[in-house]
Amino acid sequence: MKRRGMTLAAAVMFAAAAMAQTPKPGPELKKLDVFVGAWTLAGTLKPGMMGSGGTMTENEKCEWMEGGFYLVCHSDYKSTMGNGVGLSVMGYSADDKTYTYREFNSVGEFDDSKGTVDGDTWTWTSDQKTAGSTMKGRFTIQVTSATSYTFVFDMSPDGGKWSTVMEGKATKK
């Protein structure tokens, strides 16, 4: 008898959940539409704490995950510091009122950034672990049209004095 009661309770819970309205993405997520599509990035790595500098190119394709809550991007990159592939996921945390960016790449690196948008300027901040120490990272994107944006990546030991590590331009294919 007890088993039947648990089954009935589970059925009632399942029916209630099925009748509940499916969550819908908030309006903040529409702002990420600017990154949807196939992009080519070209940049310059500055000599300094990250190495001797040089060039980098990246091909990236971003599309909405089913449900519209996350933008998933696949990339492959080539640079004077090495080549690889990456997977990133962008979204929005309604609880924290911030955009989220998580990236994993083929050289074992992981990035977890928080973002804000002000007009056409996106600013992503993170803690970067480099050579045994933690640095602050800031990736700034300036959208210049529907098919291009410029980017700058800066680092700082304490969030005070920033040094540019990389800068470049992205073009939508």
Buried (B, 14 or more C-beta within 10 A) or exposed (E): EEEEEEEEEEEEEEEEEEEEEEEEBEEBBEEBEBBBBEBEBEBBBBEEBBBEBEBBBBBBBBEBEEEBBBBBBEBBBEBEBEEBBBEBBBBBEEEEEBBBBBBEBEEEEEBEBBBEBEEEEBBBBBEBEEEEEEBBBBBBBBBEEEEEBBBBBBBBEEEEEBEBBBBBBBEBE
